[in-house]
Each structure stands twice: as structure tokens, then as C-alpha cells.
Amino acid sequence: MAQDLNCDVVIDADRIETSDKRVFEDMERAFEDFLNNRDWSPDEIRPEERIKCGLSITLNEMPTIGSYKATVQIRSARPIYNTNYESIVFNFADRDWSFEYIESQPLNYNDNDYTSNLTSMLAYYANIILGLDYDSFGKLAGTQFYQKAQNIVTNAQQGNRPGWGALESTRNRYALITDITNQQMEDLRIGYYKYHRLGLDVFENKPEECRKQVLEVLESIKKIKDRYPSSIFVISFFDAKSEELVNIFADASTQEKRKAYNMLVELNPTKEDIYKAILN
């Protein structure tokens, strides 16, 4: 089914004033080693099957030596059957990273304990990436990873750091895992399976069937959004899929194009300019 991680970490430290920039190269290596050299899933995975993902970390402040405030863009992708195409599955901006890092320090982590804010954040996103990847290959197959991510959130709250709190934001780590594990939003998790396994994976030979599945997914998302208009899970889906959705309907019938466009603009109005390309 799914894979462990092949994660590329890029750190932008241009805003940090320090005479020794080597710490940021060390930081990149340490983060990649933590994510890529750990067995996150119980499955045996061949190296070429690992999930391609990336963290783009912008360090905004260094309040004290070894202490950082940052924003992070997390992305992951999965291959599409019978093509060379890779579909973005997860595309999420986290603006509340604060952590400590000293050059060459070991990154300790335990599933059942809070060790540090840094390793909790890295482990959290490793499990979110795996959960969504598993969901894209099998119906509701990512549950075990979401349970781990939820446990990380619970443990990390004792650290009293931003991003983990229930009342802080509707777009933080707590909000994301709460949406994903909400049974009222389960149809969106099933939608990841329909969209990828029953849709994109057959697009090469059955484009009409793919579009049919995708339209069904959009209809299920509409029901969820009617109940939860500010859901970050819904927002993150469209942050990953907006441009791809345009390509899916590029060669559809005029009727299908209009239906897809109307639904997408209603569901994701901030990207209306992107969706206009469907009608052209």
C-alpha cells in the first residue's frame, strides 16, 4: 500500500543574523535524518516506494541562541498508476513553529511521551503524510497514523507551545487532526480514496470514469462544507488539488466543465481565477 518517507528539507535562514551559518546545514540534515531514517509504518517498504514529501522552513526569528520561530510549508505527493505523473496529496502551511535546536544535538522522540516541541511537530506531520497517503490507496486505511497524530497533539499540549491548542486557531495542528478524525467528515477521507485510486489511477484509460468519481467527491465535500464552512481539512484539500482539478476537466464535455467550474468556485472561491481555465 503506502510507503515511508523520502523527505527533502529546505531551510531559509536569510532573516537570521548569525556569524555561523553551518548550523542551518546541520539542521537540514538532522531533520531529514529524523524523518527519513525512522520506521513510521509497520509495513516493509522498498526505497523506491517511499513517499516523496518536503518541508520548506522559513526561520523568521532567533529570540535567543538556539531558539527559533518559523513558518513551514509541508507537501507530499503520490505516483499515479500507469503514468510518470505525481499528484500532490498534501499542501499545508503551518505558521506556528517555535523550537530549540543546537548543532549536532540528538533529536529524541517517543510515541507516548512529549520530548520536545521540535520532534513532536516533525512526527506529527510524518503521521499526517502517511495517513493521507494510505487513505489514497485504501478506503479509510490511514486511521492508525491519525491516531498517532492525535496522541502527539494531546502530549504536546503540556509544552504550552503554539499550534497545539484547541482555541488558538481554526488552522493549526489541533484543528487539522480534529477535522480529519471527525466522523462527520469521514466522507472526505473516503474522497481521497475515490479521487486517487478510483479516479486519477484510471484516468489514462478511463478519463470519463475519473471525472465522474471526482465530481462525486466534490459533491460530498459540499455537504461537509455546508456543516463546517471553515474546515481546514477542506481548505487543505483544495490547496493541494486546485491546479490538478483544472487539468482533469480540461477535455471534459461543455456540460461537465460548467458543472465542475460552478462547484469549485462555490467550494473554493479564493481560487476562482484558477478555475476559470476550465471554461477556456
Summary of the structure (lengths in Angstrom):
residues: 280
radius of gyration: 19.4
end to end distance: 37.4
largest distance: 60.7
contacts: 871
relative contact order: 0.10
helix: 52%
strand: 18%
